[in-house]
Amino acid sequence: MKFGIIGSGSWGTALAKILTDNGQHIYWWNRSEEAIEEFKLRAHNPHYLSSAKFDTAKLSLTADISKVISSADIILIAVPSAFIEDLLCALPKDIFSGKKILSAIKGILPKENVLLNDFLSSHFDLPIEDYFAVLGPCHAEEVAAEKLSYLTFAGKDEEMTSKIAGYFNTPYLISIVNKDIIGVQYAAILKNIYALGAGIAHGLDYGDNFLSVFIANSANEMAVFLRKAGIVNAEVGFTENKENFIANDVHNNYAASVYLGDLLVTCYSLYSRNRTFGTMIGKGYSVKAAQLEMSMVAEGYNASKCMNIINQKYNAEIPIAETVFKILWQNLSAKKGFKNIEENLV
């Protein structure tokens, strides 16, 4: 099967490296012709993960997004969620017909407050059976450095999900497969919000003792929302298949790598852009100043507002996420917000 990649940031570059390391030829969209020419000349992405070298014979680089889509069977989307709606709405409505979509985003589409699969269904009639997601505690920088990582591939079509996952198996990456396509996406969105909170706590000079309790409560809060949203894989310590849990046949609960693992690494890691953004807020930066300081998008910022709107439907008790939203969008003092949080953690 042929892969096309839409998105040339850190995560898109890391996933492209995995595929080309496995001998795959990929069609890769980049909006900048100048960046494409520099990539061809120097055999690395000039703006992201520049230490990752590529065999350019395995790359078809283009600024024509329609060419990437028409040339590939599986379209991997790795664009920040805030930009996807404008990018895709300009495309013909039948352009994804017969294609498989592999989402690598960890955010809500902010204009419509929907997951990518819902957007593609309503605008392009893409059936959920042709939609897959790749998620997990996997920083792009460590993938580029070939440090052992785990990725979860989720999709309703188990056979096709396993087939897609197989293209990403390398000595430095282990894949896990499940059918929890909605739950894993919501968990990825929520963990970015909690990572912003962890960063705010760090910026306010809370220590590791507090942070551990904060993250534990965030994990519990995540499970509360998932259960309210009808996700069944939110029970700690429960798996349906305990004999072969690495071999692509486990129904993960929120304590597994794609849920709890991704929450932990995003809250603790220095690579985490959401934690970095939150740290700036905790230190007194305005949202605008923090955005200008960072060269990459912190998905949790828009997600905090979107999830606040979405939760009006489910009415889940998620006070930590609500407090992060109020700090970022309603001018609640970070110090006051976290004083409220610290008094309610258990």
Phi, psi and omega in degrees: 000147182261137181255139169241140181241126175252108183126129184234026175279196184299313185289319176299321179293318179297317180292324175297321178299316180301312183297315181289328174300331178269011175087007181280138169272132183236147172261126194227123181267134172222130184292342186257116176296324180297317179295323179297315180295321178292323177300313180298323183287319189253354176064028171208159177292121186290343186246338184222136178048051186295345178282345180277113180271145182237149166277104187293346175293340180265007183240133166247098185267134182205153174264006180262101184295326180296325179294319178299314183293316182291334184275347190242158174266324180242124181255113179268119182256117183228047179256141175308138188302330182295339185254352189292317184301311180295323182293315187275331183296340179281354184270156175301147186292340181258012189293334181264009180299125180080003181260156170257135179253129176245108182275130174242022180264155180232056182203168175266142175285113197288334182289323183250356181054051181226159170289159182300322181298323178291321178297314181293327178293314184284328184261335185230008180054034179280122178288150181299334180293341179260011183243134182222158179228141175243121187215172176139173181283082193214089178288137182303322183297323180284326174298315179298328179274002178060040173270139187306128182221163179236136175234142174253131176251125183241140178187152178291324179275098186296321181296315180290324177300315178296322179296315179297315180301325182299332179290346184254357180288124177221172176300340181251008179216127178249133181253145176235145184238137170212176182258006189277059190295325181279314182299317183293328179289316178296320179298319179295325179289314181296321183297331177292323177294316180292328177293324172301317178297319178299321177293318177300316178300318178297317179295331178276001176076026168289154182262185182296326180299313178295317185298322180297319179290321178301314182291320178300317178293325177296320178298317178296319180296321177302315180296324177300313180296315183300318179295320178297327180277002176089014179275126186271346185268054185233027180254123183297133173079011183247127169223149182278338182228103184265349184279331189221051192290341177271341190271046166065027182221037182245139175265097190294144170261179188291347178274356180280179190300319185289339178259281184293320181301315180293324176299313183298310185293326181287329178282328187260327192287142175288345176284344188290117180288330177292316176299318180299315179299314180297321179300319178298317180298316179298330180277357175110000176296148167283163177302315181297317180295320179295320178296319180292328182289326184270145178264357181233161183276134171265104187301331184294338182296301177294324182300325181298321178288316182298316181292330175297321178288314181299322183289348173295336176281320186265336179056041175281148177277100182230066186296329179294311179298322179295322179293318177300317177302314182294324178295317186278329189242342184235018174062026172292134177300132179302319181295316180292318180300317182282338172295320177295319180296313185297333180280351184240003176284152179233000000 
